[in-house]
Amino acid sequence: MITAGKTSFRLDTEHTTYLIRKTKYGHLEHVYYGNLLDKEDDVEALAQKRSIMVGSSVLYSKDDDVYSLDSMCLEWSDNGRGDYRHSPTEFKMPDNSFVTDFVYENHEVVEGSVPMENLPTAYGGDKTLKITLKDKAYPIFIDLYYTVFEKTNVISRRAVVRNEGNAPITMKRIMSISMDMPDECFQMYTLDGGWIKEANLHKRPASYGITMNSSTTGASSNRHNPAFLLAEADANEDYGSVYAFNMIYSGNHYSIVEKNERDYVRVCMGINPHLFEWVLSPGEKFETPECVMSYSSQGFNGTSHHMHDLINEHIIRGDYKKKERPILLNNWEAHFFAFNEGKLLRLAKDAKKLGIELFVLDDGWFGERNNDKAGLGDYKVNPKKLPEGMKAFADKIRNLGLDFGLWFEPEMVNENSDLYSSHPEYAIKLQNRSSVFGRNQLVLDLCQKEVRDYIVKQVSSILDEAEISYVKWDMNRHIAEAFSKALQNQGEFYHRYILGLYEVLKRIFEPRPHILLESCSSGGNRFDLGMLCFSPQIWTSDDTDPIERIKIQTGLSYFYPQSTLGAHVSEAPHQQTLRETPLATRFHAACFGCLGYELDLKYLTPEQRKDIAEQIAFYKQYRKIFQYGSFYRIKSYKPNKVIWETVSEDKETALTGFFQILATAAESSDKLKVIGLKKGRYTIRTRPQKLYVERFGGLIKHVAPVELNPDGVIMRVANRHYSLKDCVETYTCSSEALAAGIPLCEQFIGTGYHDKVRMLGDFGSNMYITEKENIQQK
Ligand code: DGJ
């Protein structure tokens, strides 16, 4: 709900209130953002008081010694009028100064969300408030848009600048949001990393001065995801004040948190001003990306639920919104570039037998792409690999009863390619410098219309010809040497690139809503809300080692729901970390996302095949809850445990993954808490899992009736064909008992093994199914 009074604006979601007021000089003051207020609550009581002059302040009016912009909580702010904090704008005005003074001009409230011309937005909002500010000296306007998503407890904000004067202005910085709040000893949480170590959560105090979270690589990046949290110092998963912010944008982003000497904290978020410059001519307007914010006093799980609901309800669009995602097999880690039709069909047949639903052919199917040095840009099937062409191959896959998906990297080109030979001018590079390379490739210049048209034509024709139902859209290098021959002003480059990308995605995929798009950028190098407006899921990371994935998926879970995370089971020892992990743990980590497998199935033992077939059947049974359930990070008092839970929409079923990182000697007993369920009686049980003979190593000789060499032929054969059963526990109890925690059977500590001992060791895990008594299925 939005209530616009004479001098104040109140935005309510189901559980939160956001309050703004207009000061007597027309500036917008931020009054409150927090739990839902009583409808009688008024702005005067909640606003910061201005009752004394602050020493060494610059006054806005010489007759008003308590009105200094520097000592106020503002909703928008300027340069050169006495506020010395970071301003959301840096405009060179027609008088060549950087001084602006934007004050209230008018406002309107409209139904629903207001779409943008060139940028993706969250859709289906309840109401939108538009407050227009005007500079006091020039007819330059800023429209501040606030859209309320009541049920999901999210408010989105963005700004549009309009030049209605007769001289251009130069924008060096234009943020989407700015907001000041009194400090609560805020801690800032960000998701940082790099290739194969994306989205690790980091915490730091938002202390005096500026704390920044930004990217400069041309994408939202694996270095620093755009999303961040501000939380009171004592907040934890279930309690405490938490603000969450994210941005619907895939390019260079920028957020600052600035604490000033009055202990006010400013949050600004928008396009990164680094290398940005935009000239706004008379009659032109500039749209900034939409940012989304949420508040919860229920800790991190609280804001996560809001953000997850927002994404599932208002970001993901098209045929795959709320739809269960197929279990896929991707051939990349099985083959890399070395495959032919025979190898692919064998893999697909094996996949089908295990219950896989979608076969994805990754890199290497086109041009001279036999390694990563050639072929990018030439999307013509390599006849040595697929002699009858893509359509014939896709039909063969479909005849096996599988859907068919294909990999592309449309934004890139290799120098060694037909495309580069015929159109070197399509690549981003400078004539007076030698090129810099990433993975042997150059980036195509999406600022050029010819390049966008080329990509749309190439990709679309294969999609239609081979009736593709899934696309993996990859992007494997950072942008450098930002320069486009299509631009007069190179300060526009990075933003224009992203506008070009969105245009291409729209042109290809909007007319083909049946295609499931999975975006990828060396894994999670472009994991953001902008891409999620086009691709319902994103390849989370090239790292499928479950122990690393636990960190990555935990980090992302603060902002992104499981339905958006591509999560695959791959080989062990793992291809990037060399870590040996149980198959069960690889599966359990991948369950809390969109499950896939990425390994050469022909090397599986008969026992592993049975195991995987059971895993897939189990996932299918609970897929909706794994992909769309309410996700909880369960607090563990032991540092070597990670516990994830997902609860069904009716709150009658919960699935809990219990992961042990490094085992400690003589592990003490563990407790399993299951929260978020409806009141009632439940049965909780362990998913039965296989315990491979090899896991016991030399211990086996103590339990076998005859002495066996642990590395001998008999044991190796036994490991291929047999496994032991891991401990299965079943209890019946109330939702209250589950919330308090059920003590589990003891772990193996070297003093004996039987069926009531949990065999976890390093990297072990269990999955628990909790179901309301009347719906217990097995
Ligand atoms: C990077 C991706 O993240 C991988 O999954 C794979 O598709 C390779 N690119 C292929 O080159």
Residues whose N, C-alpha, C, O or C-beta is under 5 A from the ligand:
A	BS01	DGJ	W332 D362 D363 C520 S522 G523 D542
